[in-house]
């Protein structure tokens, strides 16, 4: 490692062997807005363009249990039209699913926030007025690369070159079936370069140029992706750790299967087991997000069940496994001239077994 690179958190993370699995955000709704740069480090707090939308999202999260991820994407000449803005809305279709349902609109910039609000509220009367702007893009795969450098410099330093390569080598030769966007921060800059692959919702981190063929073209040994896979957004953090092992075992057909996960039991230090068992069913979304993160940090062992249906949806099966915490590694959450290292828990999967319901 070049000593001059030590100020980048992602270099320290990768060099020290931090495993990125289990760090994908778990969401039911994705709201992706095309917004001109610059973006502030706290775009969803202090950007006046989206203030009313952020106020609505807070209400939906607190009072209706919505689990939303809002992201900004930068306009690009090949995709964008002057005076118009694109909105991509992805939504979890059911408890069992393989990819998020997608809606896309290209609207006058002044209408972007009102459309976003109507989608979140499912206001059919207002949405009817936007039908003329709806885009038929269900065949298009979208890659969102974090290049939000004023949140963390690692995302600019390492995210932008991967974005350029994805655009020039893959999107340019996809016959319009792949788009690549620069996007705002979505967590995990210690894994830069990091990106999200939609509509499936896979998170990738510590990405290297030579692994892009495998991720984009989905051919070759899935096991080669182990160290780059952050997890699937359809599952919670501990479930993501097991899902990676199943994907490696099942191969590429796994992506076609509808899936759902749950924690059967959990053991940990202090009040971990008692608190998780008693709080996991309270329908307050911020609480559930914090509870899942807290459980991941405090477990000694958890039994996880991942259920799935085959591509024809006729047969339901399941895997069960144990996730155990192992020796932590020292890593960094943020880039800085003088790095602050933190002990980060690591995990392993054992007793993976296939069940037939």
Order of alpha helices (4+ residues) and beta strands (2+ residues): alpha-beta-alpha-alpha-beta-beta-beta-alpha-alpha-beta-alpha-beta-beta-beta-alpha-beta-alpha-beta-alpha-alpha-beta-beta-beta
